[in-house]
Structures are given as C-alpha cells and as structure tokens.
Amino acid sequence: LDKYALTSADLDGLVDQVRRISTVQIAVLIYRDDTRWKVSMRGKLDGADLSKVANEFGGGGHKLAAAFRTTEELSIVKSKLIERLAVELK
C-alpha cells in the first residue's frame, strides 16, 4: 500500500476478484490497516461458514463473506487461519 500510495479503500473488491478464479474455494486478503491486520475472506462453498471462522478471531460477517482485525503477529495469524480454514473445507 505504501509503495503505491494506496489506501484500504483501493483494495475494495480485490478479494472478490480472487474468489472468481475457478479453482479458488476460499479467498483471503490480509493487509495492514494502521496498527492492525485486516483479514477479509470470501468463499463459494455451501459447506463452509466463514462467519464462524471470523467470529473465532473476534470478527464477523456472513457464511460466504466475513472479516476480522487483529494485532497478532502476521505469521501466527496466517498459521492459525490456514489451520482453521482447512477444517472448514472438510
């Protein structure tokens, strides 16, 4: 964002574009927003409930579109999220 002088508003819709790729089941966008990481998730699986995942991280949303913010270390967030989404994909 800094390199190209973008704001978070410039990212609107990006995660939705990734979800449109035919082989993508769940799209995740993680970016820095002030002092926190913002995590946006979009899915296209009937069995997956991303609102439950986001809720576990203190966020919310809908079954196929959810988000949360966190101040945790990025590597920890990614690891926990990948593990949790793997469960949701089963």
N, C-alpha and C positions, 0 to 999 in steps of 0.2 A: 504494500500500500504506500509506504513512504517513498520507495524508489520511483513510482509513477504518479505521486501526489494524488492518490485516490482516497476516497472516504468509504466508510462501510456502506453507504447508500449506493456506491458504484458496484457493489457486489450483489445487489438485489437481483434475484433470478438466476444467479450462477449455479447454485446447487440444483435448481430445477433443470437447467440445461444438461448437467451431468446425468441426472436421473433419466433423461430421454434417450441415452445411449442404450441400445437394445440389450446388451449383456449386463447392464447395471441393475442390481436389485435394490440396493440402498446406497444413496449418495450422501456424502458427508462433506461439509465445508467447515474448516476450522480457521479462524483468523483472530488476530489480536485487536481488541477493542478497548482502548485506554489501558487499564491495568489488568484486564481480564481476557480470557479466551472466549470467543463466542463460537458455539458449535451448532450448526444447522444440519438437520437430517431430513431427507426426503426418501420415500420408499414407493414401491409399486407391487408389494407382495400382500395378498389378502391375509396371510397368517401373521405377518409382522405387525407389532404395535409400537411404533416409535414414541408415542406419548408415555408409555410405561418406562421406556429406556430414559427418556429425558427427565421424567419425574424422579428416577433414582439418582440423577445428578442435580436435582434441585430446580429443574425446568418444567416445561410442559408443552402442550400442543395437541395435535390430533394423531390419529392412528398412522397416517402416512406423511405427516409433516409436523416436526417437533424441533425444539431447540433448548439450549441451556447455556449458561455462562459460568465460568469457573476461574479461580485464581490458582488452581493447582498447576504444577509443573506440566508442560506440554507432553513430555514423554510418558508421564503417568496417566494423563487424561487419555492419550491415544491407546495405551495398553489396556486400560480398563474398558474403554469404549469398544475396541475391537473384540475383546473377550465377551462383552455383553451382547454385541450385535451378532456374534457367532451363535449364541444361544437363541436369539430371536429368529435367526434364519433356519433353525432346525424345525 
